[in-house]
Amino acid sequence: MSDRAKTKCLALVGGVGPGAAAHYYLRLAQEARIREMVLDLVMPNADIETVDTYFQSVDPARQAEYFSGLLRRAA
């Protein structure tokens, strides 16, 4: 593993579609392995109920603020 090239850190917001996040993670890990790279990944989890509440309330500013917070955590 020490011979493998290190990748840049990648952030993936998970939780909105947990199945999708798992799929993306597996594909990223496979590609990293094929390219002989080490996958460096952070995945903050978005709470689907919170996202749905903001979506149902038609409050795009609050939803954007919520996702901004997830992205700040990933940074």
All heavy atoms as a GROMACS GRO file, in nm:
protein
  578
    1MET      N    1   0.081  -0.119   0.000
    1MET     CA    2   0.000   0.000   0.000
    1MET      C    3   0.086   0.126   0.000
    1MET      O    4   0.044   0.227  -0.052
    1MET     CB    5  -0.093  -0.001   0.121
    1MET     CG    6  -0.197   0.103   0.112
    1MET     SD    7  -0.358   0.032   0.129
    1MET     CE    8  -0.440   0.161   0.211
    2SER      N    9   0.204   0.120   0.054
    2SER     CA   10   0.288   0.239   0.058
    2SER      C   11   0.339   0.277  -0.081
    2SER      O   12   0.382   0.389  -0.102
    2SER     CB   13   0.405   0.219   0.154
    2SER     OG   14   0.484   0.111   0.109
    3ASP      N   15   0.337   0.183  -0.178
    3ASP     CA   16   0.381   0.212  -0.313
    3ASP      C   17   0.275   0.282  -0.395
    3ASP      O   18   0.301   0.329  -0.504
    3ASP     CB   19   0.420   0.081  -0.385
    3ASP     CG   20   0.541   0.017  -0.323
    3ASP    OD1   21   0.616   0.086  -0.252
    3ASP    OD2   22   0.561  -0.103  -0.345
    4ARG      N   23   0.153   0.287  -0.345
    4ARG     CA   24   0.044   0.346  -0.421
    4ARG      C   25   0.048   0.498  -0.414
    4ARG      O   26   0.083   0.556  -0.311
    4ARG     CB   27  -0.090   0.297  -0.367
    4ARG     CG   28  -0.106   0.148  -0.382
    4ARG     CD   29  -0.229   0.103  -0.315
    4ARG     NE   30  -0.300   0.017  -0.408
    4ARG     CZ   31  -0.424  -0.020  -0.394
    4ARG    NH1   32  -0.495   0.022  -0.292
    4ARG    NH2   33  -0.480  -0.098  -0.481
    5ALA      N   34   0.009   0.562  -0.523
    5ALA     CA   35   0.004   0.708  -0.528
    5ALA      C   36  -0.114   0.757  -0.446
    5ALA      O   37  -0.220   0.698  -0.448
    5ALA     CB   38  -0.009   0.754  -0.672
    6LYS      N   39  -0.094   0.864  -0.373
    6LYS     CA   40  -0.201   0.924  -0.293
    6LYS      C   41  -0.282   1.019  -0.379
    6LYS      O   42  -0.226   1.096  -0.455
    6LYS     CB   43  -0.144   0.997  -0.173
    6LYS     CG   44  -0.248   1.056  -0.082
    6LYS     CD   45  -0.202   1.050   0.060
    6LYS     CE   46  -0.288   1.124   0.156
    6LYS     NZ   47  -0.426   1.096   0.159
    7THR      N   48  -0.414   1.009  -0.368
    7THR     CA   49  -0.501   1.099  -0.443
    7THR      C   50  -0.528   1.224  -0.360
    7THR      O   51  -0.501   1.228  -0.241
    7THR     CB   52  -0.635   1.031  -0.474
    7THR    OG1   53  -0.700   1.000  -0.351
    7THR    CG2   54  -0.618   0.906  -0.556
    8LYS      N   55  -0.584   1.324  -0.424
    8LYS     CA   56  -0.636   1.439  -0.351
    8LYS      C   57  -0.758   1.392  -0.274
    8LYS      O   58  -0.824   1.297  -0.313
    8LYS     CB   59  -0.674   1.551  -0.447
    8LYS     CG   60  -0.556   1.614  -0.515
    8LYS     CD   61  -0.599   1.728  -0.602
    8LYS     CE   62  -0.478   1.792  -0.666
    8LYS     NZ   63  -0.515   1.906  -0.749
    9CYS      N   64  -0.788   1.460  -0.167
    9CYS     CA   65  -0.904   1.424  -0.086
    9CYS      C   66  -1.031   1.462  -0.160
    9CYS      O   67  -1.043   1.570  -0.215
    9CYS     CB   68  -0.898   1.494   0.049
    9CYS     SG   69  -1.030   1.443   0.160
   10LEU      N   70  -1.126   1.370  -0.161
   10LEU     CA   71  -1.254   1.388  -0.228
   10LEU      C   72  -1.364   1.388  -0.124
   10LEU      O   73  -1.361   1.308  -0.030
   10LEU     CB   74  -1.275   1.273  -0.327
   10LEU     CG   75  -1.407   1.265  -0.400
   10LEU    CD1   76  -1.420   1.384  -0.496
   10LEU    CD2   77  -1.417   1.135  -0.476
   11ALA      N   78  -1.460   1.478  -0.138
   11ALA     CA   79  -1.575   1.483  -0.047
   11ALA      C   80  -1.700   1.440  -0.121
   11ALA      O   81  -1.722   1.480  -0.235
   11ALA     CB   82  -1.594   1.622   0.010
   12LEU      N   83  -1.780   1.356  -0.056
   12LEU     CA   84  -1.905   1.308  -0.112
   12LEU      C   85  -2.010   1.320  -0.003
   12LEU      O   86  -1.995   1.261   0.104
   12LEU     CB   87  -1.889   1.162  -0.156
   12LEU     CG   88  -2.012   1.088  -0.204
   12LEU    CD1   89  -2.063   1.149  -0.334
   12LEU    CD2   90  -1.978   0.941  -0.226
   13VAL      N   91  -2.114   1.400  -0.026
   13VAL     CA   92  -2.221   1.413   0.073
   13VAL      C   93  -2.311   1.291   0.060
   13VAL      O   94  -2.368   1.266  -0.046
   13VAL     CB   95  -2.302   1.543   0.054
   13VAL    CG1   96  -2.421   1.548   0.150
   13VAL    CG2   97  -2.213   1.664   0.075
   14GLY      N   98  -2.321   1.215   0.167
   14GLY     CA   99  -2.404   1.096   0.168
   14GLY      C  100  -2.530   1.118   0.250
   14GLY      O  101  -2.549   1.222   0.310
   15GLY      N  102  -2.617   1.020   0.249
   15GLY     CA  103  -2.735   1.024   0.334
   15GLY      C  104  -2.863   1.057   0.262
   15GLY      O  105  -2.969   1.007   0.297
   16VAL      N  106  -2.856   1.144   0.160
   16VAL     CA  107  -2.977   1.181   0.088
   16VAL      C  108  -3.029   1.060   0.013
   16VAL      O  109  -3.148   1.032   0.010
   16VAL     CB  110  -2.951   1.300  -0.007
   16VAL    CG1  111  -3.076   1.334  -0.086
   16VAL    CG2  112  -2.906   1.421   0.074
   17GLY      N  113  -2.940   0.984  -0.045
   17GLY     CA  114  -2.972   0.858  -0.108
   17GLY      C  115  -2.865   0.759  -0.066
   17GLY      O  116  -2.766   0.743  -0.136
   18PRO      N  117  -2.880   0.696   0.051
   18PRO     CA  118  -2.774   0.610   0.103
   18PRO      C  119  -2.727   0.503   0.004
   18PRO      O  120  -2.609   0.472  -0.005
   18PRO     CB  121  -2.834   0.546   0.227
   18PRO     CG  122  -2.943   0.640   0.268
   18PRO     CD  123  -2.994   0.701   0.142
   19GLY      N  124  -2.819   0.450  -0.074
   19GLY     CA  125  -2.781   0.350  -0.174
   19GLY      C  126  -2.689   0.408  -0.278
   19GLY      O  127  -2.594   0.344  -0.323
   20ALA      N  128  -2.717   0.532  -0.317
   20ALA     CA  129  -2.634   0.599  -0.416
   20ALA      C  130  -2.494   0.625  -0.360
   20ALA      O  131  -2.394   0.604  -0.429
   20ALA     CB  132  -2.698   0.729  -0.461
   21ALA      N  133  -2.488   0.670  -0.236
   21ALA     CA  134  -2.358   0.698  -0.174
   21ALA      C  135  -2.273   0.571  -0.169
   21ALA      O  136  -2.153   0.574  -0.197
   21ALA     CB  137  -2.375   0.757  -0.034
   22ALA      N  138  -2.336   0.458  -0.135
   22ALA     CA  139  -2.264   0.330  -0.130
   22ALA      C  140  -2.215   0.294  -0.271
   22ALA      O  141  -2.101   0.248  -0.288
   22ALA     CB  142  -2.353   0.221  -0.074
   23HIS      N  143  -2.299   0.314  -0.370
   23HIS     CA  144  -2.262   0.284  -0.508
   23HIS      C  145  -2.143   0.370  -0.551
   23HIS      O  146  -2.045   0.320  -0.607
   23HIS     CB  147  -2.382   0.309  -0.600
   23HIS     CG  148  -2.350   0.299  -0.745
   23HIS    ND1  149  -2.333   0.179  -0.810
   23HIS    CD2  150  -2.329   0.395  -0.837
   23HIS    CE1  151  -2.304   0.200  -0.937
   23HIS    NE2  152  -2.301   0.331  -0.956
   24TYR      N  153  -2.151   0.501  -0.524
   24TYR     CA  154  -2.041   0.590  -0.562
   24TYR      C  155  -1.912   0.552  -0.491
   24TYR      O  156  -1.805   0.552  -0.550
   24TYR     CB  157  -2.075   0.737  -0.532
   24TYR     CG  158  -2.189   0.790  -0.613
   24TYR    CD1  159  -2.282   0.877  -0.556
   24TYR    CD2  160  -2.207   0.757  -0.747
   24TYR    CE1  161  -2.387   0.928  -0.629
   24TYR    CE2  162  -2.313   0.807  -0.821
   24TYR     CZ  163  -2.402   0.893  -0.762
   24TYR     OH  164  -2.506   0.944  -0.834
   25TYR      N  165  -1.924   0.520  -0.361
   25TYR     CA  166  -1.805   0.482  -0.284
   25TYR      C  167  -1.739   0.358  -0.345
   25TYR      O  168  -1.617   0.354  -0.364
   25TYR     CB  169  -1.841   0.456  -0.138
   25TYR     CG  170  -1.726   0.395  -0.062
   25TYR    CD1  171  -1.618   0.472  -0.023
   25TYR    CD2  172  -1.723   0.258  -0.035
   25TYR    CE1  173  -1.511   0.416   0.044
   25TYR    CE2  174  -1.616   0.202   0.031
   25TYR     CZ  175  -1.510   0.280   0.070
   25TYR     OH  176  -1.403   0.225   0.134
   26LEU      N  177  -1.819   0.257  -0.376
   26LEU     CA  178  -1.764   0.134  -0.432
   26LEU      C  179  -1.695   0.161  -0.566
   26LEU      O  180  -1.586   0.110  -0.592
   26LEU     CB  181  -1.873   0.028  -0.449
   26LEU     CG  182  -1.925  -0.032  -0.319
   26LEU    CD1  183  -2.046  -0.121  -0.346
   26LEU    CD2  184  -1.815  -0.112  -0.249
   27ARG      N  185  -1.758   0.242  -0.651
   27ARG     CA  186  -1.699   0.272  -0.782
   27ARG      C  187  -1.570   0.351  -0.766
   27ARG      O  188  -1.472   0.327  -0.836
   27ARG     CB  189  -1.798   0.349  -0.869
   27ARG     CG  190  -1.918   0.269  -0.917
   27ARG     CD  191  -1.879   0.150  -1.006
   27ARG     NE  192  -1.797   0.186  -1.118
   27ARG     CZ  193  -1.839   0.217  -1.240
   27ARG    NH1  194  -1.968   0.215  -1.266
   27ARG    NH2  195  -1.755   0.249  -1.335
   28LEU      N  196  -1.569   0.448  -0.676
   28LEU     CA  197  -1.448   0.526  -0.651
   28LEU      C  198  -1.336   0.437  -0.599
   28LEU      O  199  -1.220   0.450  -0.643
   28LEU     CB  200  -1.477   0.639  -0.552
   28LEU     CG  201  -1.562   0.753  -0.606
   28LEU    CD1  202  -1.613   0.840  -0.491
   28LEU    CD2  203  -1.485   0.836  -0.706
   29ALA      N  204  -1.368   0.348  -0.508
   29ALA     CA  205  -1.268   0.256  -0.453
   29ALA      C  206  -1.213   0.163  -0.562
   29ALA      O  207  -1.092   0.138  -0.568
   29ALA     CB  208  -1.328   0.176  -0.338
   30GLN      N  209  -1.300   0.114  -0.648
   30GLN     CA  210  -1.256   0.027  -0.758
   30GLN      C  211  -1.161   0.102  -0.852
   30GLN      O  212  -1.056   0.049  -0.890
   30GLN     CB  213  -1.376  -0.024  -0.838
   30GLN     CG  214  -1.459  -0.126  -0.766
   30GLN     CD  215  -1.588  -0.158  -0.842
   30GLN    OE1  216  -1.637  -0.078  -0.922
   30GLN    NE2  217  -1.644  -0.274  -0.814
   31GLU      N  218  -1.200   0.223  -0.890
   31GLU     CA  219  -1.116   0.302  -0.980
   31GLU      C  220  -0.981   0.334  -0.916
   31GLU      O  221  -0.878   0.330  -0.984
   31GLU     CB  222  -1.187   0.430  -1.023
   31GLU     CG  223  -1.289   0.409  -1.130
   31GLU     CD  224  -1.230   0.352  -1.259
   31GLU    OE1  225  -1.124   0.400  -1.306
   31GLU    OE2  226  -1.292   0.258  -1.314
   32ALA      N  227  -0.982   0.367  -0.789
   32ALA     CA  228  -0.856   0.396  -0.720
   32ALA      C  229  -0.766   0.273  -0.721
   32ALA      O  230  -0.645   0.285  -0.747
   32ALA     CB  231  -0.883   0.441  -0.576
   33ARG      N  232  -0.824   0.157  -0.696
   33ARG     CA  233  -0.747   0.033  -0.696
   33ARG      C  234  -0.689   0.005  -0.835
   33ARG      O  235  -0.572  -0.028  -0.850
   33ARG     CB  236  -0.834  -0.082  -0.648
   33ARG     CG  237  -0.761  -0.206  -0.610
   33ARG     CD  238  -0.843  -0.314  -0.540
   33ARG     NE  239  -0.985  -0.310  -0.568
   33ARG     CZ  240  -1.080  -0.265  -0.484
   33ARG    NH1  241  -1.046  -0.218  -0.367
   33ARG    NH2  242  -1.206  -0.267  -0.518
   34ILE      N  243  -0.773   0.019  -0.940
   34ILE     CA  244  -0.728  -0.003  -1.077
   34ILE      C  245  -0.612   0.090  -1.112
   34ILE      O  246  -0.515   0.050  -1.176
   34ILE     CB  247  -0.845   0.018  -1.177
   34ILE    CG1  248  -0.945  -0.097  -1.164
   34ILE    CG2  249  -0.794   0.032  -1.320
   34ILE    CD1  250  -1.078  -0.071  -1.234
   35ARG      N  251  -0.621   0.214  -1.067
   35ARG     CA  252  -0.518   0.314  -1.097
   35ARG      C  253  -0.402   0.311  -0.998
   35ARG      O  254  -0.313   0.395  -1.002
   35ARG     CB  255  -0.580   0.453  -1.100
   35ARG     CG  256  -0.682   0.469  -1.211
   35ARG     CD  257  -0.762   0.596  -1.193
   35ARG     NE  258  -0.873   0.599  -1.284
   35ARG     CZ  259  -0.889   0.688  -1.381
   35ARG    NH1  260  -0.799   0.783  -1.396
   35ARG    NH2  261  -0.992   0.683  -1.459
   36GLU      N  262  -0.408   0.213  -0.906
   36GLU     CA  263  -0.306   0.198  -0.802
   36GLU      C  264  -0.289   0.325  -0.721
   36GLU      O  265  -0.178   0.373  -0.696
   36GLU     CB  266  -0.173   0.151  -0.863
   36GLU     CG  267  -0.185   0.015  -0.929
   36GLU     CD  268  -0.054  -0.037  -0.982
   36GLU    OE1  269   0.047   0.037  -0.978
   36GLU    OE2  270  -0.052  -0.152  -1.026
   37MET      N  271  -0.404   0.379  -0.680
   37MET     CA  272  -0.407   0.499  -0.598
   37MET      C  273  -0.476   0.467  -0.466
   37MET      O  274  -0.556   0.375  -0.458
   37MET     CB  275  -0.483   0.611  -0.670
   37MET     CG  276  -0.424   0.648  -0.804
   37MET     SD  277  -0.524   0.768  -0.891
   37MET     CE  278  -0.440   0.917  -0.842
   38VAL      N  279  -0.445   0.546  -0.366
   38VAL     CA  280  -0.512   0.534  -0.237
   38VAL      C  281  -0.629   0.631  -0.238
   38VAL      O  282  -0.610   0.750  -0.265
   38VAL     CB  283  -0.415   0.568  -0.121
   38VAL    CG1  284  -0.490   0.568   0.011
   38VAL    CG2  285  -0.300   0.469  -0.118
   39LEU      N  286  -0.748   0.582  -0.210
   39LEU     CA  287  -0.866   0.667  -0.207
   39LEU      C  288  -0.870   0.742  -0.074
   39LEU      O  289  -0.869   0.683   0.034
   39LEU     CB  290  -0.993   0.583  -0.222
   39LEU     CG  291  -1.125   0.659  -0.217
   39LEU    CD1  292  -1.134   0.761  -0.329
   39LEU    CD2  293  -1.243   0.561  -0.225
   40ASP      N  294  -0.872   0.874  -0.082
   40ASP     CA  295  -0.882   0.960   0.035
   40ASP      C  296  -1.019   1.028   0.026
   40ASP      O  297  -1.039   1.117  -0.057
   40ASP     CB  298  -0.769   1.062   0.033
   40ASP     CG  299  -0.759   1.142   0.162
   40ASP    OD1  300  -0.836   1.113   0.256
   40ASP    OD2  301  -0.677   1.234   0.168
   41LEU      N  302  -1.113   0.984   0.108
   41LEU     CA  303  -1.252   1.026   0.094
   41LEU      C  304  -1.312   1.064   0.228
   41LEU      O  305  -1.292   0.994   0.327
   41LEU     CB  306  -1.333   0.910   0.034
   41LEU     CG  307  -1.483   0.927   0.019
   41LEU    CD1  308  -1.514   1.025  -0.092
   41LEU    CD2  309  -1.548   0.792  -0.011
   42VAL      N  310  -1.384   1.176   0.231
   42VAL     CA  311  -1.465   1.211   0.347
   42VAL      C  312  -1.610   1.214   0.300
   42VAL      O  313  -1.638   1.255   0.188
   42VAL     CB  314  -1.425   1.347   0.411
   42VAL    CG1  315  -1.287   1.341   0.470
   42VAL    CG2  316  -1.435   1.460   0.312
   43MET      N  317  -1.700   1.166   0.386
   43MET     CA  318  -1.839   1.158   0.347
   43MET      C  319  -1.930   1.203   0.461
   43MET      O  320  -1.978   1.122   0.540
   43MET     CB  321  -1.875   1.014   0.305
   43MET     CG  322  -2.008   1.005   0.236
   43MET     SD  323  -2.061   0.840   0.181
   43MET     CE  324  -1.915   0.757   0.135
   44PRO      N  325  -1.955   1.335   0.472
   44PRO     CA  326  -2.050   1.380   0.572
   44PRO      C  327  -2.190   1.330   0.534
   44PRO      O  328  -2.221   1.317   0.415
   44PRO     CB  329  -2.041   1.532   0.567
   44PRO     CG  330  -1.984   1.564   0.434
   44PRO     CD  331  -1.900   1.446   0.393
   45ASN      N  332  -2.269   1.301   0.633
   45ASN     CA  333  -2.401   1.242   0.609
   45ASN      C  334  -2.511   1.346   0.624
   45ASN      O  335  -2.526   1.408   0.728
   45ASN     CB  336  -2.424   1.128   0.710
   45ASN     CG  337  -2.550   1.052   0.679
   45ASN    OD1  338  -2.560   0.992   0.573
   45ASN    ND2  339  -2.645   1.055   0.770
   46ALA      N  340  -2.587   1.364   0.516
   46ALA     CA  341  -2.704   1.452   0.520
   46ALA      C  342  -2.821   1.372   0.575
   46ALA      O  343  -2.847   1.261   0.530
   46ALA     CB  344  -2.736   1.504   0.381
   47ASP      N  345  -2.890   1.426   0.670
   47ASP     CA  346  -3.007   1.359   0.728
   47ASP      C  347  -3.125   1.377   0.633
   47ASP      O  348  -3.169   1.490   0.609
   47ASP     CB  349  -3.038   1.419   0.865
   47ASP     CG  350  -3.163   1.358   0.925
   47ASP    OD1  351  -3.161   1.237   0.955
   47ASP    OD2  352  -3.262   1.431   0.940
   48ILE      N  353  -3.177   1.268   0.580
   48ILE     CA  354  -3.283   1.274   0.480
   48ILE      C  355  -3.408   1.342   0.534
   48ILE      O  356  -3.476   1.414   0.460
   48ILE     CB  357  -3.314   1.134   0.422
   48ILE    CG1  358  -3.411   1.144   0.302
   48ILE    CG2  359  -3.371   1.042   0.527
   48ILE    CD1  360  -3.356   1.217   0.185
   49GLU      N  361  -3.439   1.323   0.660
   49GLU     CA  362  -3.559   1.387   0.716
   49GLU      C  363  -3.542   1.539   0.722
   49GLU      O  364  -3.636   1.613   0.695
   49GLU     CB  365  -3.591   1.330   0.854
   49GLU     CG  366  -3.640   1.186   0.846
   49GLU     CD  367  -3.671   1.126   0.982
   49GLU    OE1  368  -3.680   1.202   1.081
   49GLU    OE2  369  -3.685   1.004   0.988
   50THR      N  370  -3.423   1.585   0.756
   50THR     CA  371  -3.396   1.729   0.758
   50THR      C  372  -3.405   1.786   0.617
   50THR      O  373  -3.469   1.890   0.595
   50THR     CB  374  -3.256   1.757   0.818
   50THR    OG1  375  -3.251   1.704   0.949
   50THR    CG2  376  -3.226   1.905   0.821
   51VAL      N  377  -3.343   1.719   0.522
   51VAL     CA  378  -3.349   1.765   0.383
   51VAL      C  379  -3.494   1.770   0.335
   51VAL      O  380  -3.537   1.868   0.273
   51VAL     CB  381  -3.265   1.673   0.292
   51VAL    CG1  382  -3.286   1.706   0.145
   51VAL    CG2  383  -3.117   1.684   0.329
   52ASP      N  384  -3.570   1.667   0.367
   52ASP     CA  385  -3.711   1.662   0.325
   52ASP      C  386  -3.792   1.775   0.390
   52ASP      O  387  -3.876   1.837   0.324
   52ASP     CB  388  -3.773   1.527   0.357
   52ASP     CG  389  -3.911   1.513   0.298
   52ASP    OD1  390  -3.928   1.537   0.177
   52ASP    OD2  391  -4.004   1.479   0.374
   53THR      N  392  -3.766   1.802   0.517
   53THR     CA  393  -3.837   1.911   0.586
   53THR      C  394  -3.812   2.044   0.516
   53THR      O  395  -3.905   2.120   0.490
   53THR     CB  396  -3.793   1.920   0.734
   53THR    OG1  397  -3.829   1.798   0.799
   53THR    CG2  398  -3.858   2.038   0.804
   54TYR      N  399  -3.685   2.073   0.484
   54TYR     CA  400  -3.653   2.198   0.416
   54TYR      C  401  -3.713   2.200   0.276
   54TYR      O  402  -3.760   2.304   0.230
   54TYR     CB  403  -3.502   2.220   0.409
   54TYR     CG  404  -3.437   2.242   0.543
   54TYR    CD1  405  -3.305   2.212   0.565
   54TYR    CD2  406  -3.510   2.294   0.650
   54TYR    CE1  407  -3.244   2.234   0.688
   54TYR    CE2  408  -3.450   2.315   0.774
   54TYR     CZ  409  -3.318   2.285   0.792
   54TYR     OH  410  -3.259   2.305   0.913
   55PHE      N  411  -3.713   2.086   0.209
   55PHE     CA  412  -3.770   2.080   0.076
   55PHE      C  413  -3.922   2.102   0.080
   55PHE      O  414  -3.976   2.180   0.001
   55PHE     CB  415  -3.740   1.944   0.013
   55PHE     CG  416  -3.795   1.928  -0.126
   55PHE    CD1  417  -3.732   1.991  -0.233
   55PHE    CD2  418  -3.908   1.853  -0.148
   55PHE    CE1  419  -3.784   1.978  -0.362
   55PHE    CE2  420  -3.960   1.840  -0.276
   55PHE     CZ  421  -3.898   1.902  -0.383
   56GLN      N  422  -3.989   2.038   0.175
   56GLN     CA  423  -4.134   2.051   0.186
   56GLN      C  424  -4.175   2.192   0.226
   56GLN      O  425  -4.282   2.239   0.187
   56GLN     CB  426  -4.190   1.951   0.288
   56GLN     CG  427  -4.176   1.805   0.248
   56GLN     CD  428  -4.254   1.768   0.125
   56GLN    OE1  429  -4.360   1.824   0.098
   56GLN    NE2  430  -4.199   1.677   0.047
   57SER      N  431  -4.091   2.259   0.303
   57SER     CA  432  -4.124   2.395   0.347
   57SER      C  433  -4.094   2.499   0.239
   57SER      O  434  -4.120   2.617   0.258
   57SER     CB  435  -4.047   2.430   0.475
   57SER     OG  436  -3.909   2.444   0.446
   58VAL      N  437  -4.042   2.453   0.127
   58VAL     CA  438  -4.008   2.540   0.015
   58VAL      C  439  -3.921   2.657   0.064
   58VAL      O  440  -3.952   2.774   0.044
   58VAL     CB  441  -4.133   2.589  -0.061
   58VAL    CG1  442  -4.093   2.658  -0.192
   58VAL    CG2  443  -4.229   2.477  -0.090
   59ASP      N  444  -3.814   2.620   0.134
   59ASP     CA  445  -3.722   2.718   0.189
   59ASP      C  446  -3.583   2.689   0.135
   59ASP      O  447  -3.500   2.629   0.203
   59ASP     CB  448  -3.726   2.713   0.341
   59ASP     CG  449  -3.652   2.829   0.406
   59ASP    OD1  450  -3.578   2.900   0.336
   59ASP    OD2  451  -3.672   2.848   0.527
   60PRO      N  452  -3.556   2.730   0.011
   60PRO     CA  453  -3.426   2.697  -0.048
   60PRO      C  454  -3.308   2.757   0.028
   60PRO      O  455  -3.200   2.698   0.028
   60PRO     CB  456  -3.435   2.752  -0.190
   60PRO     CG  457  -3.553   2.841  -0.194
   60PRO     CD  458  -3.641   2.804  -0.079
   61ALA      N  459  -3.328   2.870   0.094
   61ALA     CA  460  -3.218   2.931   0.170
   61ALA      C  461  -3.176   2.841   0.286
   61ALA      O  462  -3.056   2.821   0.310
   61ALA     CB  463  -3.257   3.069   0.220
   62ARG      N  464  -3.274   2.786   0.358
   62ARG     CA  465  -3.239   2.696   0.471
   62ARG      C  466  -3.176   2.567   0.420
   62ARG      O  467  -3.084   2.514   0.481
   62ARG     CB  468  -3.363   2.665   0.555
   62ARG     CG  469  -3.402   2.782   0.644
   62ARG     CD  470  -3.517   2.751   0.734
   62ARG     NE  471  -3.477   2.658   0.838
   62ARG     CZ  472  -3.562   2.591   0.915
   62ARG    NH1  473  -3.692   2.609   0.901
   62ARG    NH2  474  -3.520   2.509   1.007
   63GLN      N  475  -3.226   2.516   0.309
   63GLN     CA  476  -3.168   2.394   0.252
   63GLN      C  477  -3.024   2.420   0.207
   63GLN      O  478  -2.935   2.340   0.234
   63GLN     CB  479  -3.253   2.344   0.137
   63GLN     CG  480  -3.220   2.201   0.100
   63GLN     CD  481  -3.325   2.142   0.008
   63GLN    OE1  482  -3.393   2.212  -0.064
   63GLN    NE2  483  -3.336   2.011   0.012
   64ALA      N  484  -3.001   2.535   0.143
   64ALA     CA  485  -2.866   2.570   0.100
   64ALA      C  486  -2.773   2.586   0.220
   64ALA      O  487  -2.658   2.542   0.217
   64ALA     CB  488  -2.870   2.698   0.017
   65GLU      N  489  -2.824   2.647   0.327
   65GLU     CA  490  -2.745   2.663   0.449
   65GLU      C  491  -2.708   2.527   0.508
   65GLU      O  492  -2.594   2.506   0.552
   65GLU     CB  493  -2.825   2.744   0.550
   65GLU     CG  494  -2.751   2.776   0.678
   65GLU     CD  495  -2.837   2.858   0.773
   65GLU    OE1  496  -2.903   2.953   0.728
   65GLU    OE2  497  -2.837   2.825   0.893
   66TYR      N  498  -2.804   2.434   0.507
   66TYR     CA  499  -2.779   2.300   0.560
   66TYR      C  500  -2.668   2.230   0.479
   66TYR      O  501  -2.573   2.177   0.535
   66TYR     CB  502  -2.908   2.218   0.557
   66TYR     CG  503  -2.892   2.078   0.609
   66TYR    CD1  504  -2.865   2.055   0.744
   66TYR    CD2  505  -2.902   1.969   0.525
   66TYR    CE1  506  -2.849   1.926   0.793
   66TYR    CE2  507  -2.887   1.840   0.574
   66TYR     CZ  508  -2.860   1.819   0.707
   66TYR     OH  509  -2.844   1.692   0.755
   67PHE      N  510  -2.680   2.234   0.346
   67PHE     CA  511  -2.579   2.170   0.262
   67PHE      C  512  -2.444   2.241   0.271
   67PHE      O  513  -2.340   2.177   0.265
   67PHE     CB  514  -2.627   2.158   0.117
   67PHE     CG  515  -2.718   2.042   0.096
   67PHE    CD1  516  -2.853   2.060   0.077
   67PHE    CD2  517  -2.668   1.911   0.094
   67PHE    CE1  518  -2.939   1.952   0.058
   67PHE    CE2  519  -2.752   1.802   0.076
   67PHE     CZ  520  -2.887   1.824   0.057
   68SER      N  521  -2.445   2.373   0.287
   68SER     CA  522  -2.321   2.448   0.306
   68SER      C  523  -2.248   2.400   0.430
   68SER      O  524  -2.125   2.386   0.431
   68SER     CB  525  -2.348   2.598   0.318
   68SER     OG  526  -2.399   2.650   0.201
   69GLY      N  527  -2.325   2.375   0.537
   69GLY     CA  528  -2.264   2.324   0.660
   69GLY      C  529  -2.199   2.188   0.639
   69GLY      O  530  -2.090   2.162   0.692
   70LEU      N  531  -2.264   2.103   0.561
   70LEU     CA  532  -2.206   1.970   0.531
   70LEU      C  533  -2.076   1.986   0.453
   70LEU      O  534  -1.978   1.916   0.480
   70LEU     CB  535  -2.306   1.884   0.453
   70LEU     CG  536  -2.430   1.842   0.530
   70LEU    CD1  537  -2.533   1.782   0.434
   70LEU    CD2  538  -2.395   1.742   0.638
   71LEU      N  539  -2.076   2.076   0.357
   71LEU     CA  540  -1.956   2.098   0.279
   71LEU      C  541  -1.843   2.159   0.360
   71LEU      O  542  -1.727   2.125   0.344
   71LEU     CB  543  -1.988   2.186   0.157
   71LEU     CG  544  -2.081   2.120   0.055
   71LEU    CD1  545  -2.120   2.219  -0.053
   71LEU    CD2  546  -2.017   1.995  -0.005
   72ARG      N  547  -1.878   2.249   0.454
   72ARG     CA  548  -1.776   2.305   0.545
   72ARG      C  549  -1.716   2.194   0.630
   72ARG      O  550  -1.594   2.192   0.653
   72ARG     CB  551  -1.835   2.415   0.633
   72ARG     CG  552  -1.848   2.549   0.562
   72ARG     CD  553  -1.880   2.663   0.658
   72ARG     NE  554  -2.004   2.642   0.731
   72ARG     CZ  555  -2.126   2.673   0.688
   72ARG    NH1  556  -2.141   2.728   0.568
   72ARG    NH2  557  -2.232   2.651   0.761
   73ARG      N  558  -1.800   2.101   0.679
   73ARG     CA  559  -1.748   1.989   0.758
   73ARG      C  560  -1.653   1.904   0.675
   73ARG      O  561  -1.551   1.855   0.725
   73ARG     CB  562  -1.862   1.902   0.810
   73ARG     CG  563  -1.935   1.965   0.926
   73ARG     CD  564  -2.049   1.883   0.980
   73ARG     NE  565  -2.029   1.740   0.975
   73ARG     CZ  566  -2.128   1.652   0.957
   73ARG    NH1  567  -2.252   1.693   0.941
   73ARG    NH2  568  -2.103   1.524   0.956
   74ALA      N  569  -1.686   1.886   0.548
   74ALA     CA  570  -1.602   1.805   0.461
   74ALA      C  571  -1.468   1.871   0.435
   74ALA      O  572  -1.366   1.804   0.418
   74ALA     CB  573  -1.673   1.778   0.328
   75ALA      N  574  -1.469   2.005   0.431
   75ALA     CA  575  -1.344   2.077   0.403
   75ALA      C  576  -1.244   2.058   0.515
   75ALA      O  577  -1.127   2.058   0.498
   75ALA     CB  578  -1.374   2.226   0.383
   0.00000   0.00000   0.00000
